[in-house]
Amino acid sequence: MLPMWLTFIVIGIVLSIGNTYFLEQADHMDRKLGNIKVSIPIFLMFFKATSSTFAHLYSLFAAKKFAPPIGIATSMIFAILCCVTASKVETRRLHRVRDDGLVDNPVASIPMSIFALLPQFMLLAAVDGIANMSISGFFRHQTPEPMHKYLPHFTKGVFGLGSMASVLSVYVVGNHKPNWFQDTLNKSRLDRYYMVLAVLSAANLVVFVIVAYFYKYKEPPVGDSAEVESGEMDPGFEEK
């Protein structure tokens, strides 16, 4: 199971950008909807609701023998789409920053609607909801029953390693000249970092497909069905 398990870590790396850079972007954009100023927690509510919806859709097929690997591959595809979308949105945001002369004004609100971030939040929620359910389903189908009580820890452990690996990825990418991570968001190049994650996710999908093809699957337990959870990310997302 180890080769299969290692491919899940990249999903954790992608999920980690939701509770860091996505929220940082949102904090520097125009939050007005007419005369109403939208609060960032609304995006967190949107994320959780969307994640739960995708988790529920996955649960409709969760009892099938190959549902977990198909679900994992699907979440990896969504991860690629999420990173590409986030890169494009951030490129637009940086153009607005330069056009309005705000590069050296990190506290100014960028004249770009915060709702431009909705697509990447939705795609990330799809990654979270499907990955949580399918990875849990994979462990449940492929491990002995006495180990099932440890399954939540396995899943959270994978995503936790992904969060740790994201720090390493920032360090590696940060050695690029000029550095893509500056002291302010407006001087940084998150768009390029997101594109690197998209390429990494695509390579990881290829590796996963190869490993999944040669993996010998056990039959799922009779009457097995996935419990629909709220597809939660690590606690840091809510705390942010």
Phi, psi and omega in degrees: 000342187301313178302319178296315183298322182295331180289343181285341186296324180297327176299319178297324178298315180295317180297330183294336181287344180290325182264010177233277189289324179299316181289327177294319176298313182299326183290345182246017182242167182290118183263006185281136172234091190071239177263004183259136175263115184286135178271143180300324177305337176298324178292326177293321176296318177299317179300310183295319180294318180292320178299317179296323179297313179294324177297320179294318179299319178296321184298339179293338181242008191294336184279352179288151185301315185259016179298315181300309180296324177294320178296319179296315178298321179296318179295326177292323177295316177298326178297318177298312180298321180298313182293320178295316179298315179299322179296316181295318180295318180293325176299317177298318181297318180294326175296319177297319180300313182289318182298328182262007177063040184252012182302321182262017179235077188293342183266353182286148176279129181284133179288062178214130186297139178297339182289351173294342180274351184303316181301318182288327175295320180294316179294322178294324177295324177296318176301312184297310183297311183288318181296316179302313183289315185287322178293318175299318178296321178299311179298321182293320181287328192256359180244156178297152183303322179300340181271352187299331180292344180265359186301316178302325180289324177299311183296312179294328178295321178298311181292328177295319175297325177297319178296320178294320179294331179295325176297318178296320181295322177295321179296316181294312180293328182295343178282354178292143179250123356287156182298131180284347181245101180262185183287344176230157181295324184291336179266349183276170178235068178296333180300320179289323178296317178300321180292325175298319178295325177296316178295318178298319180293323178294317178296321179295323178298318178299314179298317180298316181299319179295313181295317181295328180294322183268353182287138178265111187273141171277156175290139177294151179302146179299132179076011181291136175212145183280142174277130181282112177257175185277012176053049186283144171275183179296156186306334182299332181295314179291320183295326180298000000 
